[in-house]
Amino acid sequence: MITNGYQGALDLIVSALLQKNEKIWFEDPCYPHTRSAFEVAGVELVPIPIDGEGMRVDVGLACAPRARLAVVTPSHQSPLGVALSLPRRLALLSWAAEARAVVIEDDYDGEFHYAGRPLPALKSLDRDSRVIYAGSLSKVLYPGLRLGYLVLSDELVGRFEAIMQASSAGVPAFEHRVVTAFMAEGHFARHLKRMRNLYAARRRALAEALANVFGDRVAVDLQPGGMHLIARVADGQRDIELARKAREAGLAVESLSNRAIRHRAGKGLLLGFTNVVEAEALNLCRRLDRAIGKDLRSGGAAV
């Protein structure tokens, strides 16, 4: 089902599946816009911590075994970048089947994987029709393109169609047709390959520049995929204040602490690399050093 971007997909999911005060498992730390969409709907978020294998399914089972829904970013957890391991994926699907819950697989940047083989989509393991796969074209093509999509089980299609027809004028026909032609003619696959190579080079350049400029004052958390790096800072440092100073200097930097709901994920700065030209990476890191360097202590947090 084609939607008005990822936000339109979330609105459909909320309208079709959720009622006020129902519990949903939610990754912690998380993507703030997704969090806002569910909070506005009046559901109860159950924050589930993330470790090196992704969402702690065991914690979800202990806290809310009868939750209605779980929202996960299994390819590259947002914002930590870790992949949901195969044992965790199977455990999540087993819980969903037993509880008759729904799992929302938010594959927001699964196309951008730079090292090793990515795990297949969680939806590909779904034998009980418990997973809704949600994607968007805004990150793989351009941010202003409001085209998203949902992969639904047969039993949900009628309900989602009825809600869409009652609440929406549909998707923009012109953009839809342009993207359809772009894909059908083979341009999309070539575009993805080109952008993966470009982003891999920019990711490497930014990581090297951070190491060059900051040394042991930060530790670069370099995950196999995604569209940003995490520059970890020592515990006790105020990453929210560091991010504020960086933004005042004209740099788009976000603090990791701001993404947390209840569980600590350490201190760090989220640095996007997709728009950082390789030749400019060192200069940008020097600008960042001028903005926050005096506030950084040696001994960036170990990853």
Buried (B, 14 or more C-beta within 10 A) or exposed (E): BBBBBBBBBBBBBBBBBBEEEBBBBBBBBBBBEBBEBBEEBEBBBBBBBBBEBBBBBEBBBEBBEEBBBBBBBBBBBBBBBBBBBEEBBEBBBBBBBEBEBBBBBBBBBBBBBBEEEBBEBBBEBBEEBBBBBBBBBBBBBEEEBBBBBBBBBEEBEEBBBEBBEEEEEEBBEEBEEBBEEBEEEEEBEEBBEEBBEEBBBBBBBBBBBBBEBBEEBBBBBBBBBBBBBBBBBBEEBEBBEBBBBBEEEEBEBBBBBEBBBEBEBBBBBBBBBBEBEBEBBBEBBBBBBEBBEEEBEEBBBEE
